[in-house]
Amino acid sequence: MSNRIARKEAIPLLEAFKQMFAESGARNSHNTQRIFMAWNEVSGAAQYTIKRFFRDGKLYITLSSSVVCSQLSMQKDVLLKKVNAAVAGDELYIGQEKEGPVKELILK
């Protein structure tokens, strides 16, 4: 019996990271966190955001201020595009969606 470890082809750390999440089954929760981070970045309303929920392409956001909710409601289309653009530019997002993972933004 040999105590040798089989040699494998070297891969970049980012690829190893993506493989680890894909194989462990944690990809969906990881991607959801990346979407929430994109929301915080592009909306400017992170301090007013109470709850976030993402399922089936719908991003549900609950805000503590009705004024902020009203302002953001008028910009839903722009925010949706910006969130998807931020996620598309995120190297740590593990997804294959061409038009972006968020299909609908629901503000409460």
C-alpha positions in Angstrom: 0.0 0.0 0.0 1.2 3.4 -0.9 0.8 6.5 1.3 0.9 8.8 -1.6 -1.8 11.4 -2.2 -3.1 11.5 -5.7 -2.1 14.6 -7.6 -4.8 16.8 -8.9 -4.8 19.7 -11.2 -4.3 23.1 -9.5 -7.4 25.3 -9.6 -7.8 29.0 -8.5 -9.0 29.6 -5.0 -12.3 31.2 -6.3 -13.1 28.0 -8.2 -12.4 25.9 -5.2 -14.7 28.1 -3.1 -17.5 27.8 -5.7 -17.1 24.0 -5.9 -17.2 23.7 -2.1 -20.5 25.6 -1.8 -22.0 23.7 -4.8 -21.1 20.3 -3.3 -22.1 21.2 0.3 -25.6 22.3 -0.6 -25.0 25.8 0.9 -25.1 27.6 -2.5 -28.6 28.9 -2.1 -28.2 30.4 1.3 -24.8 31.9 0.2 -26.3 33.4 -2.9 -29.2 34.8 -0.9 -26.7 36.6 1.4 -24.9 38.0 -1.6 -28.3 39.4 -2.9 -29.0 41.0 0.5 -25.6 42.6 0.4 -26.3 43.9 -3.0 -29.6 45.4 -1.8 -27.8 47.2 1.1 -25.2 48.5 -1.3 -27.5 49.9 -4.0 -30.6 50.9 -2.1 -29.0 53.2 0.4 -31.7 52.0 2.8 -29.8 49.4 4.8 -30.5 51.3 8.0 -34.2 51.3 7.4 -34.4 47.6 6.3 -36.0 45.5 9.0 -36.5 42.2 7.1 -35.2 40.6 3.9 -36.5 37.5 2.3 -35.7 36.0 -1.1 -37.6 33.1 -2.8 -38.4 32.1 -6.4 -36.9 35.3 -7.8 -38.8 37.6 -5.5 -36.9 39.9 -3.1 -39.2 41.0 -0.2 -38.0 44.0 1.7 -39.7 45.3 4.9 -38.7 48.9 5.8 -39.2 50.7 9.1 -40.0 54.0 7.4 -43.1 54.5 5.3 -41.5 57.6 3.7 -38.4 55.6 2.6 -40.7 52.8 1.4 -42.7 55.3 -0.7 -39.5 56.9 -2.2 -38.1 53.5 -3.1 -41.4 52.3 -4.5 -41.1 55.0 -7.2 -37.6 53.6 -8.1 -38.4 49.9 -8.1 -37.4 49.2 -11.7 -34.1 51.1 -11.3 -33.4 49.3 -8.0 -34.1 45.9 -9.5 -31.7 46.5 -12.3 -29.0 47.8 -9.9 -29.4 44.9 -7.6 -29.0 42.4 -10.5 -26.0 44.4 -11.8 -24.3 44.3 -8.4 -24.9 40.6 -8.1 -23.7 40.0 -11.7 -20.5 41.8 -10.8 -20.0 39.9 -7.6 -17.3 37.2 -8.1 -18.6 35.3 -5.1 -22.1 34.8 -6.4 -22.6 31.3 -7.7 -25.3 31.5 -10.3 -26.1 31.0 -14.0 -29.0 33.4 -14.5 -28.4 35.6 -17.5 -30.9 38.3 -16.6 -30.2 38.3 -12.9 -31.5 36.3 -10.0 -34.1 38.9 -8.8 -37.2 39.0 -11.0 -39.4 41.1 -8.7 -38.9 43.5 -5.9 -41.6 43.8 -3.3 -41.4 46.6 -0.7 -43.4 46.7 2.5 
